[in-house]
């Protein structure tokens, strides 16, 4: 008796490296809404573009199960 395996294209989808990018304004006031927006996807990497946070605000905005890898805050312009 031979065993036949069925190819499931969803298996490939589950093995993809997932990146979530969001251009967000006002993250400190929308953090819970932001987290809920990607919770089901469980991305491996999150990239945020936020022009209105200072270094200390970024450090004070942890996202559970993720580690801050890099940040940049421009100091020459107001925002």
C-alpha positions as CSV (number, residue, x, y, z in Angstrom):
1,X,0.0,0.0,0.0
2,X,1.4,3.4,-1.0
3,X,0.8,6.5,0.9
4,X,0.1,9.6,-1.2
5,X,0.8,13.0,0.2
6,X,-1.4,15.8,-0.8
7,X,0.3,19.1,-1.6
8,X,-1.3,22.0,0.2
9,X,-0.5,25.5,-1.1
10,X,-1.3,26.9,2.4
11,X,1.8,25.1,3.7
12,X,3.9,27.5,1.6
13,X,2.0,30.4,3.0
14,X,2.7,29.4,6.6
15,X,6.4,29.2,5.9
16,X,6.8,32.8,4.6
17,X,8.8,35.5,6.4
18,X,6.2,38.1,7.3
19,X,7.0,41.8,7.4
20,X,4.4,44.3,8.7
21,X,5.0,48.0,7.7
22,X,2.8,50.8,8.9
23,X,3.2,54.5,8.3
24,X,1.5,55.8,11.5
25,X,1.0,59.2,13.0
26,X,0.3,59.4,16.7
27,X,1.4,56.0,17.7
28,X,1.5,56.8,21.4
29,X,-2.3,57.5,21.3
30,X,-3.1,54.5,19.0
31,X,-0.8,51.7,20.4
32,X,-3.6,49.3,21.3
33,X,-5.4,49.8,17.9
34,X,-2.0,49.3,16.2
35,X,-1.3,46.0,18.0
36,X,-4.7,44.7,17.3
37,X,-4.2,45.4,13.6
38,X,-1.4,42.9,13.2
39,X,-2.1,40.4,16.0
40,X,-3.7,37.8,13.8
41,X,-0.9,37.9,11.2
42,X,1.9,37.5,13.8
43,X,4.6,39.1,11.6
44,X,8.3,38.2,12.1
45,X,9.3,41.9,11.6
46,X,7.5,45.1,12.3
47,X,8.6,48.3,10.6
48,X,7.1,51.6,11.7
49,X,7.4,55.1,10.1
50,X,6.5,57.7,12.8
51,X,7.8,61.2,12.5
52,X,6.4,62.6,15.7
53,X,8.1,60.5,18.4
54,X,11.2,61.4,20.4
55,X,13.8,58.8,21.4
56,X,12.5,58.4,24.9
57,X,8.9,57.9,23.6
58,X,10.1,55.2,21.3
59,X,11.9,53.4,24.2
60,X,8.7,53.8,26.3
61,X,6.5,52.1,23.7
62,X,7.3,48.4,24.0
63,X,5.4,45.9,21.8
64,X,5.0,42.6,23.5
65,X,7.0,39.7,22.0
66,X,9.1,42.1,19.8
67,X,12.5,43.7,20.4
68,X,13.5,47.1,19.1
69,X,16.2,46.5,16.5
70,X,16.8,50.1,15.2
71,X,15.4,53.5,15.5
72,X,16.1,57.0,14.1
73,X,14.9,60.3,15.3
74,X,15.8,63.4,13.3
75,X,16.9,66.3,15.5
76,X,17.2,69.2,13.0
77,X,13.5,69.7,12.2
78,X,10.6,70.1,14.6
79,X,9.0,66.7,13.9
